Amino acid sequence: MDVFALYGPSGTGKSTSALELAHKHKINAIIDDGLLIYKGRKVAGTSAKYERTTVQAVKRAIFFYEAHAAEVRQAIRDFHIDRILLLGTSRKMVDRIAAALEIEPISTYISIEDIRSSSEIKAALYTRRTAGQHVIPIPYIQVEQDFFRRLIARGKKIFSSKKEVIGETTIVQPDFGGGRMHVTEHVLRKLVTLSCKDMPEVENVSKINVTLNDLPSVSCEVHLNVSRGTSLPQVAHKIRRRVYDSYVQHLNIELHHIHIHIGRLTIAGV
């Protein structure tokens, strides 16, 4: 059996990336948080996200319970699985999963940092930290809704580079997630305004749009008042730099795109 492993800290987007990675390497089975997912559907196991405490969730994810492990081992044999992807928070964790399921050794280890950018990872961590949202790489219809405090959304369909649907995710909020912190859209927009507050060239910032899903981005329209000969690209670069630094400082988010549109330009003395 060819065994692949994707590892990285909790909340960095492993479950979201798993379907694309599996499609790329022609892997038709995934082990994620206690579930065996075969051809995009759950076929065995119990999700760690159904557990009530963090300790219980970890035990479920590493197949600590023998009955749980035996069920998944049997399903792997029944479906004649010969290529599988394991998800875990570290190399040690995926090694333990492989041992529990008797499918070691792992032939290929892949870090989440190898397939997702720093900005994507920080956006995923922000969503986990503020909203407690977790992704399960199985269809909405297969999620046992009564287990969760709140079923967030259907998630999204995952497409290949050829625009084929290769899977579907569901977003949930487990009981063990702890407290939540909510940052309003007003605050996200205000960060942009405050970033430019002491720039003499910027008279006004409007039409601010912030997107934190997938690749985080900010777009805005500015009214500039500059002297003759001022380099507009340099002013725009300064605005981008300030907005970027502000989001990193206050939210630990690296913006992937910052779009600056000059809606009005005043030349001093003209």
C-alpha positions in Angstrom: 0.0 0.0 0.0 1.2 3.5 -0.8 0.7 5.7 2.3 0.8 9.5 2.1 0.6 11.8 5.0 -0.3 15.5 5.2 0.6 17.2 8.5 0.4 20.6 10.1 -1.0 22.4 13.1 -4.8 22.4 13.8 -6.7 25.0 11.8 -4.2 25.5 9.0 -6.5 24.1 6.3 -5.5 20.4 6.0 -9.0 19.1 5.5 -9.7 21.7 2.9 -6.5 20.9 1.0 -6.9 17.1 1.3 -9.2 16.6 -1.6 -7.1 18.5 -4.0 -3.9 16.7 -2.8 -5.6 13.3 -3.1 -6.8 14.1 -6.6 -3.3 15.3 -7.7 -1.7 12.0 -6.5 -4.6 9.7 -7.6 -5.4 8.8 -4.0 -9.0 7.6 -3.5 -9.0 7.2 0.3 -8.4 9.7 3.1 -8.1 9.3 6.9 -9.1 12.5 8.6 -10.0 12.9 12.3 -11.1 9.3 12.8 -13.0 9.0 9.5 -12.2 6.8 6.5 -13.3 8.7 3.4 -13.4 6.8 0.1 -14.1 8.4 -3.2 -15.3 11.5 -1.4 -17.8 9.8 0.9 -17.5 8.6 4.5 -17.4 4.8 4.6 -16.2 4.0 8.1 -15.2 5.5 11.4 -16.4 8.2 13.7 -15.3 11.8 13.5 -13.2 13.3 16.3 -15.2 16.4 15.9 -18.2 14.6 17.4 -16.4 14.3 20.7 -17.3 16.6 23.7 -13.8 17.3 24.9 -10.4 18.0 23.3 -8.8 14.9 25.0 -11.5 12.6 23.7 -11.2 14.2 20.2 -7.4 13.5 20.1 -7.9 9.9 21.2 -10.5 9.4 18.5 -8.3 11.0 15.8 -5.3 8.7 16.6 -7.6 5.6 16.7 -6.9 5.0 20.4 -10.1 2.9 20.8 -9.5 -0.6 19.4 -13.1 -1.1 18.2 -12.9 2.1 16.2 -9.5 1.1 14.7 -10.7 -2.4 13.9 -13.7 -1.0 12.0 -11.6 1.2 9.8 -8.9 -1.5 9.3 -11.6 -3.9 8.0 -13.1 -1.2 5.7 -9.7 -0.6 4.2 -9.5 -4.3 3.4 -13.1 -4.5 2.2 -12.6 -1.6 -0.3 -9.2 -3.0 -1.5 -7.6 0.4 -0.8 -4.0 0.5 -2.1 -3.3 4.3 -1.9 -4.3 6.4 1.2 -3.7 9.9 2.6 -3.5 10.4 6.4 -4.1 13.8 8.0 -2.6 14.8 11.3 -1.1 17.7 13.3 2.5 16.3 13.2 4.6 13.5 11.7 4.4 11.8 15.1 0.6 11.8 14.9 0.4 10.4 11.4 2.9 7.7 12.3 0.7 6.7 15.3 -2.4 6.6 13.0 -0.5 4.4 10.5 0.5 2.0 13.2 -3.0 1.8 14.7 -4.4 1.0 11.3 -1.6 -1.4 10.5 -0.7 0.4 7.2 2.8 1.6 8.0 5.3 2.6 6.8 4.4 6.0 5.4 6.1 6.5 2.1 5.5 10.2 1.5 5.3 13.0 4.1 3.9 16.4 3.0 3.8 19.5 5.2 0.8 21.9 4.9 3.4 24.7 4.4 4.5 22.9 1.2 1.1 23.2 -0.5 -0.5 26.3 1.1 0.9 29.9 1.2 1.6 31.7 4.5 -1.4 34.0 3.8 -3.7 31.1 3.2 -2.6 29.4 6.4 -3.0 32.5 8.5 -6.4 33.1 7.1 -7.5 29.6 8.0 -6.1 30.0 11.5 -8.0 33.3 11.9 -11.2 31.6 11.0 -10.6 28.8 13.4 -9.6 31.2 16.2 -12.5 33.7 15.8 -15.4 31.5 14.6 -14.4 28.0 15.8 -15.2 26.6 12.3 -13.9 23.1 11.4 -14.0 21.5 7.9 -15.0 17.9 7.2 -14.1 16.7 3.7 -17.4 14.9 3.2 -20.8 16.0 1.8 -23.2 17.9 3.9 -25.8 15.1 3.7 -23.4 12.7 5.4 -22.8 14.9 8.5 -24.8 13.8 11.6 -26.1 17.2 12.5 -27.3 16.4 16.0 -23.8 15.8 17.2 -22.8 19.4 16.6 -23.7 22.5 18.6 -24.0 24.2 15.2 -23.8 23.1 11.6 -22.3 26.2 10.0 -22.7 25.6 6.3 -22.4 23.2 3.4 -18.9 24.3 2.8 -18.0 24.2 -0.8 -17.4 21.9 -3.8 -13.7 21.3 -4.5 -12.8 21.5 -8.2 -9.7 20.1 -10.0 -7.6 22.2 -12.4 -9.8 20.9 -15.2 -13.0 22.2 -13.4 -14.1 18.7 -12.4 -15.9 18.3 -9.1 -13.6 16.1 -7.0 -15.3 16.4 -3.6 -17.3 18.5 -1.2 -16.7 19.9 2.3 -19.0 20.7 5.2 -18.2 23.3 7.9 -19.1 22.5 11.5 -18.6 23.9 15.0 -17.7 21.2 17.5 -18.5 21.3 21.2 -14.8 21.1 22.2 -13.9 24.3 20.4 -14.1 26.6 23.5 -14.9 30.3 23.4 -15.3 32.5 20.3 -14.1 35.9 19.3 -16.1 37.8 16.7 -14.5 40.6 14.6 -17.2 42.6 12.8 -16.8 43.8 9.2 -16.9 47.4 10.5 -13.7 46.7 12.4 -12.0 45.0 9.4 -12.8 48.1 7.3 -11.8 50.5 10.1 -8.3 48.9 10.1 -7.9 50.1 6.5 -9.0 53.6 7.3 -6.7 53.9 10.4 -3.7 52.6 8.4 -3.9 55.7 6.2 -5.0 58.2 8.8 -1.7 60.0 9.2 -0.7 59.9 5.5 -0.9 63.6 4.3 -1.5 62.4 0.7 -4.7 60.5 1.6 -7.8 62.7 2.1 -10.4 59.9 2.2 -10.8 56.1 2.0 -14.1 54.6 0.8 -15.7 51.6 -0.8 -13.6 49.2 1.4 -14.1 45.5 0.8 -12.5 42.8 2.9 -12.4 39.1 2.0 -10.8 36.6 4.3 -11.9 33.4 2.7 -9.3 31.4 0.8 -6.8 34.1 -0.3 -7.4 37.1 2.0 -7.7 40.5 0.2 -8.6 44.1 0.7 -9.8 46.6 -1.9 -10.6 50.2 -1.4 -10.9 53.6 -3.2 -8.8 56.5 -2.1 -9.0 60.3 -2.6 -5.5 61.7 -2.9 -4.3 65.2 -2.6 -0.6 65.4 -3.7 1.9 68.0 -4.9 3.0 68.2 -8.5 5.6 65.5 -9.4 4.5 63.1 -6.7 4.9 59.4 -7.7 1.4 57.8 -7.5 2.8 54.3 -7.6 4.9 55.1 -4.6 1.9 56.5 -2.7 -0.1 53.4 -3.6 2.8 51.1 -2.4 2.9 53.0 0.9 -0.8 52.5 1.4 -0.5 48.8 0.7 2.4 48.4 3.1 0.5 50.2 5.9 -2.7 48.1 5.4 -0.7 44.9 5.2 1.3 45.7 8.4 -1.9 46.7 10.2 -3.6 43.3 9.5 -0.5 41.4 10.5 -0.1 43.4 13.7 -3.7 43.3 14.9 -5.1 40.1 13.4 -2.0 38.0 12.4 -3.3 37.8 8.8 -1.1 38.2 5.8 -3.2 39.8 3.0 -2.6 38.2 -0.3 -4.0 41.0 -2.5 -4.4 44.7 -1.7 -6.1 46.6 -4.5 -5.9 50.4 -4.4 -8.2 52.4 -6.8 -7.7 56.1 -7.0 -11.2 57.5 -7.2 -10.2 61.1 -7.1 -7.0 63.0 -7.5 -6.2 66.6 -6.5 -3.0 68.3 -7.5 -2.1 71.0 -4.9 -1.9 74.4 -6.5 -3.6 73.4 -9.7 
